[in-house]
Amino acid sequence: MSIIKAPKILMPVPQTDMQKWAVVACDQFTSQPDYWRKLTDYVGDAPSTLKIIFPEAYLNRDNQPIIDAINLNMKKYLNEGVLEEMGECMVLVDRSTSVTPHRLGLVLSIDLEAYSFIREDHALIRATEGTVIERIPPRKKIRINASIEIPHILLLIDDREQKIIEELYANKDKLLKLYDFDLNMGGGHVTGYKVTDTDAVIKKFDKLLAKDYVKRLYGDDKEVMQFAVGDGNHSLATAKACWDVIKQGLTEEERKNHPARFALVEVENVHDKGLVFEPIHRAVFNIQSDFIKGFSKIVGGEADCSIYTKAEGLKQIKLPANAAVAVAKVQEYIDQYIKTHPDVSVDYVHGLNDLREVVDNSENAIGITLPPLNKNDLFDYVLKVGAFPRKTFSMGEAAEKRYYVESKKIR
């Protein structure tokens, strides 16, 4: 049985202002609250996914009133007909940004029973980065009583022959166009097409598990993996944690098709030319003079990287060209420094310009840039080694992250 399912997609009704409806993933611009203030002003009273997500820039506030408002808005959108069900289908997504004219994806549901961030589980859906268990409980509080899910999770496939998503796009003129609009806050443009022949698509996905295909790609067929989590790993881990709670009160028959068992995701081909892997930089706050002195002892390698401070600007440093090695080295130093300097904190920033802005607006802060990951190494590394160090790579910069459009019921 396939771990892929055609979801009953929820879309906003046609009269909805889609530019105000769709907003960027909640885990972006976490050190730039002004972004979210401007977005809030722009959205105003209009129906918007901004009102049913929890921007992580606000996670340190009193969370419960925000969570209560999110759950109330979800029920309101369902009860007042803001959202309508499209029937069982998938959605082909074509996204353009300032960086790429096309990036293709396919929105579908996957079985959470097939996902694990523990390598020893040999799951068909695996994490690509280290999972921080402490990040799950606050997210679990947001999801556990939610009536719908509207995720920013991106899963990757290793479809080197480009037979699945790309072929759907080549025949897009035969599909019903669901939406076509400019995204707010510089997010580019997005178009969505309804895919109803879902059984044929699922069969193509499942061919990626064929032993001869796996052996040809990776040298042996002892380890198989259908999807790698490209973005939103902690969101997927939270969905799994919530499902593990919900299923305890269900019969075996009820568990088979319960909507909370199947998580809505967007799948992208790692070989899509429009998919660019970007490094995730580090911004470290409230450092003392000994930070740079100690950091200078660990640098060295083949990759041109930088440190940035408001006082001295950008200075070049060298780090290992292997992104996993470089990230592990830098993150280990930061983690150890925080242990002996409890007032110090770290944030993870996409893009050099955003890194400079964050550092310039903070006291005693430093930015550290990191080398990019070669995306062709991703599946082979995860299968043979395991997850990358946390925050090793990003699929595009912050404004290129998935915007919330589709949703589905989980209760």
C-alpha positions in Angstrom: 0.0 0.0 0.0 1.3 3.5 -0.9 2.1 6.0 1.8 0.8 8.7 -0.5 -2.9 9.9 -0.4 -4.9 12.3 -2.5 -6.2 14.8 0.1 -9.6 16.6 0.3 -8.0 20.0 -0.4 -9.6 23.1 1.1 -9.3 26.3 -0.9 -10.6 29.9 -0.1 -13.7 30.8 -2.1 -13.2 32.6 -5.4 -14.0 36.1 -4.1 -11.1 35.9 -1.6 -8.2 38.3 -2.1 -5.5 35.8 -2.6 -2.7 38.3 -2.2 -3.9 38.8 1.4 -4.8 35.2 1.9 -1.3 33.7 1.2 1.5 34.5 3.6 5.1 33.2 4.0 6.0 30.3 6.2 5.8 31.1 9.9 9.4 30.2 10.7 10.8 33.0 8.5 12.0 36.5 9.5 12.1 35.4 13.2 14.4 38.2 14.1 12.6 40.8 12.0 9.3 41.5 13.7 8.9 44.6 11.4 8.2 42.2 8.5 5.3 40.7 10.4 4.0 44.1 11.5 4.0 45.3 7.9 2.2 42.1 6.8 -0.4 42.5 9.5 -1.1 46.1 8.4 -1.4 45.0 4.7 -3.8 42.1 5.5 -6.1 44.2 7.7 -9.5 42.6 8.2 -9.4 40.4 5.1 -9.5 36.6 5.4 -5.8 35.4 5.6 -3.7 32.5 6.5 -1.9 35.0 8.7 -4.8 34.6 11.2 -4.5 30.8 11.3 -0.7 30.4 11.7 1.7 31.3 14.6 4.6 33.4 13.3 7.6 32.2 15.3 8.8 35.8 15.8 6.1 35.9 18.5 6.8 32.5 20.2 8.3 34.0 23.3 5.1 36.0 24.1 2.1 34.7 26.0 1.3 32.0 23.5 -2.1 30.7 24.7 -4.2 33.7 23.6 -2.7 33.6 20.1 -3.3 29.8 19.9 -6.9 30.3 21.0 -7.4 32.9 18.4 -5.9 30.6 15.7 -8.3 27.8 16.6 -11.3 30.2 16.6 -10.4 31.6 13.2 -10.0 28.1 11.7 -13.6 27.2 12.9 -14.8 30.6 11.6 -13.4 30.1 8.2 -15.0 26.6 8.0 -18.4 27.6 9.4 -18.7 30.9 7.5 -17.8 29.3 4.1 -14.4 31.1 3.7 -13.0 27.7 2.8 -14.5 25.2 0.4 -13.6 21.6 -0.3 -12.2 20.7 -3.7 -12.7 17.0 -3.4 -9.9 14.5 -3.5 -7.1 15.9 -5.6 -3.5 17.1 -5.7 -2.3 20.6 -6.6 0.5 21.3 -9.1 2.3 24.4 -8.0 4.4 26.7 -10.2 6.3 29.3 -8.3 8.4 32.1 -9.7 10.7 34.4 -7.5 13.4 37.0 -8.0 15.8 34.1 -8.2 14.1 31.6 -10.5 11.4 31.8 -13.2 10.0 28.4 -12.3 10.0 26.1 -9.3 7.5 23.2 -9.4 5.8 21.3 -6.6 2.9 19.0 -6.0 0.7 19.3 -3.0 -0.5 15.9 -1.6 -0.8 14.0 1.7 1.6 11.5 3.2 1.1 8.8 5.9 2.7 10.0 9.1 3.2 6.3 10.1 5.9 6.3 7.4 7.9 9.2 8.8 10.6 9.3 11.4 13.5 11.5 12.3 15.3 8.5 13.9 17.7 7.0 11.4 17.5 3.5 12.9 13.8 3.4 12.0 14.7 3.1 8.3 11.6 5.1 7.5 10.4 5.9 4.0 10.2 9.6 4.9 13.3 10.8 6.7 14.5 14.0 8.2 17.5 15.7 6.5 18.5 17.7 9.6 18.9 17.1 13.3 15.6 17.4 15.1 15.6 19.4 18.3 13.1 17.6 20.5 12.5 20.8 22.6 11.1 22.5 19.6 8.2 20.1 19.3 6.1 20.8 22.5 5.3 24.5 21.8 4.3 23.6 18.2 2.2 20.7 19.5 0.2 23.1 21.6 -0.7 25.0 18.4 -1.7 21.9 16.4 -3.3 19.5 19.0 -6.7 21.2 18.9 -6.6 22.7 15.4 -9.4 21.7 13.1 -7.4 22.2 9.9 -3.7 22.1 8.9 -2.1 24.6 6.5 1.5 23.5 6.4 4.8 24.8 4.9 6.4 21.3 4.8 8.4 20.6 1.6 9.4 17.0 0.8 12.0 16.1 -1.8 12.2 13.2 -4.3 15.2 12.0 -6.2 13.5 11.8 -9.7 16.5 12.2 -11.9 14.5 11.4 -15.1 12.0 14.1 -14.2 9.0 11.8 -15.0 6.5 12.9 -12.3 6.1 16.6 -11.5 7.7 17.8 -14.6 5.5 15.7 -16.9 2.4 17.1 -15.1 3.6 20.6 -15.8 4.2 19.7 -19.4 0.5 18.9 -19.6 -0.7 21.7 -17.4 -3.0 23.1 -20.2 -5.2 20.0 -19.6 -5.6 20.9 -15.9 -8.0 23.2 -14.2 -6.3 26.4 -12.9 -7.2 27.0 -9.3 -5.2 30.2 -8.7 -2.8 32.6 -10.4 -1.6 35.6 -8.4 1.3 37.7 -7.2 2.5 37.0 -3.6 2.8 39.8 -1.1 6.0 41.1 0.5 8.2 40.3 -2.5 7.4 36.6 -2.6 7.1 36.4 -6.4 4.2 34.7 -8.2 2.4 31.4 -7.8 0.0 29.4 -10.0 -1.9 26.2 -8.9 -3.5 23.5 -11.1 -5.9 20.8 -9.9 -4.7 17.2 -10.5 -7.6 14.7 -10.4 -5.9 11.6 -11.9 -4.1 10.9 -8.6 -3.8 7.1 -8.9 -1.6 7.4 -11.9 0.6 10.0 -10.1 0.9 7.8 -7.0 2.0 4.8 -9.1 4.8 7.0 -10.6 5.9 8.0 -7.1 6.0 4.4 -5.9 8.3 3.4 -8.9 11.0 5.4 -7.1 11.1 2.6 -4.6 11.9 -0.1 -7.2 15.1 -1.9 -6.1 16.8 -1.7 -9.5 16.2 2.1 -9.5 17.5 2.5 -6.0 20.6 0.3 -6.7 21.4 2.3 -9.9 21.3 5.6 -8.0 23.1 4.7 -4.7 25.1 1.6 -5.4 23.0 -0.8 -3.4 19.3 -1.4 -2.4 19.8 -2.1 1.3 18.4 1.3 2.3 15.3 2.8 0.6 13.8 6.2 1.1 10.9 7.7 -0.8 11.0 11.3 0.6 13.5 13.5 2.3 12.2 16.4 4.4 13.6 19.5 2.7 11.8 22.1 4.8 9.5 22.1 7.8 11.0 19.0 9.6 9.8 20.2 13.0 6.3 20.9 11.7 6.2 17.3 10.4 7.6 16.0 13.6 4.9 17.9 15.5 2.2 16.5 13.2 3.5 13.0 14.0 3.5 13.7 17.7 -0.1 14.9 17.6 -1.2 11.9 15.6 0.5 9.6 18.1 -1.8 11.2 20.8 -5.0 11.1 18.7 -4.6 7.5 17.6 -4.6 6.2 21.2 -8.3 6.8 21.4 -9.2 5.2 18.1 -10.0 1.6 17.0 -7.7 0.0 14.4 -10.4 0.6 11.7 -10.7 4.3 12.7 -7.0 4.8 12.5 -6.8 3.7 8.8 -8.3 6.8 7.3 -8.4 9.4 10.1 -7.5 12.8 8.6 -4.9 13.6 11.2 -2.9 10.5 10.1 -2.2 12.1 6.7 -0.1 15.3 6.6 -0.5 17.8 3.8 2.9 18.6 2.1 4.3 20.0 -1.0 6.7 17.6 -2.9 9.5 19.0 -5.0 12.1 17.2 -7.2 15.6 17.8 -5.8 16.7 18.0 -9.5 14.3 20.9 -10.4 16.5 23.6 -11.9 14.4 26.2 -10.0 15.3 24.7 -6.7 18.3 26.4 -5.2 20.0 25.3 -2.0 21.1 28.2 0.1 23.2 28.2 3.3 21.6 29.2 6.6 23.7 31.8 8.3 24.1 32.3 12.0 23.5 35.5 13.9 24.8 35.4 17.5 23.6 38.0 20.0 25.2 39.6 23.2 28.6 38.2 22.5 31.7 39.4 24.4 35.2 40.1 23.0 36.3 36.5 23.6 33.8 35.1 21.1 35.8 36.2 18.0 39.1 35.3 19.6 37.9 31.7 20.2 36.1 31.5 16.9 39.3 32.4 15.0 40.9 29.2 16.3 38.3 26.9 14.6 38.2 28.6 11.1 40.1 27.1 8.2 39.2 25.3 5.0 38.6 25.8 1.3 35.3 27.8 1.2 35.2 31.6 1.2 32.8 32.7 4.1 32.5 35.8 6.2 31.9 37.2 9.6 29.9 40.5 9.9 29.7 43.0 12.7 28.2 46.5 12.6 31.4 48.1 13.7 33.8 46.4 11.2 31.6 45.2 8.4 32.3 42.1 6.4 35.5 40.2 6.9 36.5 37.1 5.0 37.1 33.8 6.7 37.7 30.2 5.5 35.6 27.2 6.4 35.4 23.6 5.1 33.8 23.4 1.7 31.7 20.4 2.9 28.6 22.1 4.2 27.9 19.4 6.8 31.4 19.7 8.2 31.4 23.5 8.3 28.0 23.7 9.9 28.9 21.1 12.6 32.1 23.0 13.4 30.5 26.4 13.7 27.4 25.2 15.5 29.4 23.2 18.0 31.5 26.3 18.8 28.3 28.5 19.2 26.6 25.9 21.4 29.6 25.6 23.7 29.9 29.4 23.9 26.3 29.7 24.9 26.8 27.2 27.7 29.4 29.5 29.4 27.6 32.7 28.4 23.9 32.3 29.3 22.9 35.8 28.0 24.0 34.8 24.5 21.5 33.5 21.9 21.6 32.5 18.3 19.2 32.8 15.3 19.3 31.2 11.9 19.0 33.7 9.0 18.5 33.2 5.3 20.4 35.6 3.0 23.3 37.9 3.5 21.3 41.1 3.3 18.9 39.8 6.0 21.9 38.8 8.1 23.3 42.3 7.9 20.0 43.8 8.8 19.6 41.6 11.9 23.1 42.3 13.1 22.8 46.0 12.5 19.7 46.2 14.6 21.2 44.3 17.5 23.8 45.2 20.2 27.0 43.1 20.4 25.9 40.8 17.5 27.9 38.9 14.9 26.9 37.3 11.7 28.6 34.2 10.4 28.1 33.0 6.8 28.3 29.4 5.8 29.0 27.4 2.5 26.1 26.0 0.4 25.2 22.3 0.3 25.5 20.5 -3.1 21.9 19.3 -3.5 23.0 16.3 -5.6 24.6 14.9 -2.4 21.5 15.1 -0.3 19.8 11.7 -0.8 23.0 9.7 -0.8 24.2 11.4 2.4 20.9 10.9 4.3 20.7 7.2 3.2 24.3 6.4 4.1 25.2 8.8 7.0 21.9 10.2 8.4 20.6 13.7 9.0 22.7 16.7 8.4 23.6 19.0 11.3 20.6 21.2 12.1 20.1 24.2 9.8 22.7 23.1 7.2 20.8 24.3 4.2 17.7 26.2 3.1 15.6 25.7 0.0 15.9 29.2 -1.2 16.0 32.5 0.8 13.4 33.7 3.2 11.1 35.4 0.7 11.2 32.2 -1.5 9.8 29.9 1.2 6.4 28.3 0.7 3.4 30.6 1.1 0.3 29.1 2.7 -2.5 28.5 0.2 -4.0 25.0 0.4 -5.3 23.4 3.6 -7.2 20.3 4.7 -9.2 19.1 7.7 -7.5 17.1 10.4 -10.6 16.6 12.6 
